[in-house]
Amino acid sequence: MAFPPESSTTGSERVHDLPGYMGIGHFLENAVDQACLEQLSQPTSKRVRLSDDGLEELDKAELITKIRHLEAELEDVKQQLSAASAGKLKVPTEDKPISAKVACRTRNFECTSGGAAAPIAKAASGNSLSDAQAEEKVEIARKVMFRGIRKQMTWEPSCETDSATFSFSSALHSKQVFDALTNQPSDPKKTKKQLSFTVAEFEEKVALNSVRGASNWLYLTGKGVLVRWNEDDQSFTVTGSYGRGGE
């Protein structure tokens, strides 16, 4: 009985035959293209008050957030491939070609030699922005935050008990902008990295608007809204709960 000849392919070549591996690049490219299309489809009437630089910063903040989510998903796929190989095949860890392609294809980003998006770099310590510059970035961050939280406030069964939860994260220029966004004094020596607001305080001092779900009958609920600053990656996170608000 004749047996088929042994494959001459190496372990690294067989990795590429694992399900899903060849689709990672296309997945990221398509996701970034979709993010760009979403940006282009946003109503322009909501952006009338921002300058051209402001619009660019708004796009960058939202796209940085999307790219971080995509990178997390890529890492999950790599771990699944590694587990599937049972330790016999080595999954490549060099992601520069994919990262560079994502950075190049993303609108308003400059492609760097390392394949990373320049706006992710940390800002200089201290208050490096003028009051006017900080205020414009706060306005951008507030719009991104409001839109992101509202998008997450969709109907779930837990809305009946006002216990549905959301968690929104986004890149931010610096701690100076975070302090201005949360209406606290910007003092590098005395920094609060986690703040708690009542729903009323959050809507009045941070969001400057009543936060409603996409259907307009879901409301922020619970004892408070937590806002945290992450110095490591220059981002902030807002978490809280929502529901029907006792209606």
N, C-alpha and C positions, 0 to 999 in steps of 0.2 A: 504494500500500500504506500503510495507516494505522499509525502508531506510537503506542504508549501515551504518555500525557502524562508530562512529567517530574515526578518526585516533588518536592513542595514541602517535604519534611521537611529539617531542618537536619542538619549533621554530628553534633551532640550527640544528636539524636533517633535517628539511625541507629545510633549506638553501642548504644543500648538493645535494638536488634534483633539484635545479635551473639549467637551461641549462648552460653548460660550466664550472660549478664550479669544477666538478671532473676532468676536463681536464686540469686545470691550471698546476698541477704538471707535467703531461705528456708533456704539451706544453713546459714548461721550460726545462725539461730534453732533449726533442728532439731537441730544439733549441740549447742547449749547445753542444749536440752531433754533430749537424751539424756544429757549429762553430769550434769544434775540427777537424772534417773531412776537413773543409776548410783549417785549419792550416797545416794539414798533407799533403794536396795536393799542397801546395805552392812549386814552383820550388826551388830546393836547390841551384841552381847556383847563385841566387840573394843574398844568405846569406853567401857566402864564406868568405867575409871580416870580419864577426862578430865572436866573440868567443862564446863558449857554453853558458856562462852567458849572453852574448848579445842576443842570440837567445831566451833564456828563458824570458828575459825582453821584447823582441819584442812580444812574444806570450802573456805575461801577459797584456801588454798595450792594445792589440787588444781585448782580451777576457774580460777585465774589462769594456771596452766600450760596448761590446755586452751585458754583464750582466746588465749594467745600463739601456740599452734600454729595456731589458726584464722586469726589475723591474718596469719601467714606464708603460709598457703594462699590467702587473699584477695589478697595481694600478687602471688603467682604467677599467679592468674587475671587480674589487671589487666595484668600484663606480657604475657600471651598475647593479650589483647584488643588491646593497643597494637600488638603485632607484626602481628596480623591486619589491622589498619586501615592498615598500610603507611605510617604517618605522616600520613595524610589526615584521620583523625578523632581528636579529642582525647578521651581517656578521663578522666572526672571524677576528681579526686584527693581530693575532700572526702568523707570517710568518717564524719563525725560522726553523721548519722542512723542508720547501721547500728551504729556503736559504741555509741551511746546506747541503742539497742534491745537490744543484747546485754547491756549493763550492767544495764538495767532488768529483763530477763527472767531474769537469773542469780540464783539463790537466795542470800540473805544478803549481797547487794551493794547499796550505795546508789547510786541513779542521780544522777550529778552533771551540772551544766549543760554541761560539756565533753564528756560522754559517756565519760569514763574511769573505771575502777574505782578508788575511793579507796585500797584497800590496796596498790596498786602504787607509790604514792609512796614516796620514799626516807625511811628513818628518820633521825633526827638523829644526827650524828656522836658518837663516844664511846660509853661504856657507859651507855645510857639506861634499862636495865631492872634491876630488882632481881634478886637471885639466883633467887628463887622464880619470877618472871615468865620469866626466861631459861630456866629448867629446864623450864617447861611448854611453851614454844615449841620447845625442843629435842626434847621428847617428841613433839610434833606433827610436826616436820620428819622425825624418825626414822621414824615410822609412814608418812608420805607416801613417803619414800625407799625404805623396805623394800618397800612395796606396788608402787611404780613399777618397781623393778628386777626384782622377781619376775615382774611382768606381761610384761616384755620377754624374759625367759629362756624362750623357746619353742624347740622342736626345729628345728634346721637341719642340713644335711649337715656343716657345719663343726664341729658338736658332736663328731663322731667324733674330730677331732684337737684338741679343746679350744680351738678358735680362733674360736668364735662371739663376737661382741662386743655390748655394750650401751652406751648413753649416756643417762643420765637427768638431767634438769634440773628445778629447781623454784624458786619464789620463796622468799625467806627474809626475816625481819624486819630483820636487821642483821648486821654482821660479828661483833658480840658473840655472837649466837646461833650463827653458823658456827664460831667458835672453841670454843664450849662443845660443839657437836656433834662436832667433830673432836678434842676433848680437848687443846687447846693454849691457852697463856696468852693472854688477850685484851689486847693492847697495841697501841693505834692507831699508835704510832711504829715498831713492829717487827711488821709483819703479813706473814704467809705466805699468798699467794693460791693457791698450788698445793701440795698435799701428796700424798705417795706412801706407800701402805700395802701391806704384804704382805696376802695374802688373810686369813691368820689374824689380823693386826692389825686389819684393817677389820672383820671379823666380831666381834672382841672389844671394840674401843674405839669404833667408830662405829655399826655396826648393832646391837650388843649381842645378836646372834642369828646362827645359821647361815643363810646365804642360799641358798635352794633354788629351782629353777624350779617352775612350776605343777604339773609332773608329779612333783616331789620326787626325781627322779633326775638332775637337771642341777645342776652345782655351779659356783661361781666358780673360775676357773683362772688360770694365767699367773703372771708374776712379781710383779704388783702391781695395785692399784686406785688410780686417780688421782681426787682430789677437788679441784675448783677453785672459787674464789670470784670472782664478777663484780660489781665495785663499781658499774658503770654502771647495771645494772638490778636490783641487790640479789637475786641468785640464785646458786645453786650447781649444779655439774655433777659427776656421778659417772660415770666410764668404766672399763671393764674387759672381761675376757673370761670365757667360761664354756663348759662342755661336760660330758662324762660323767665327768671326773675320773679317768681311767685305769681305770674299771671295765670 
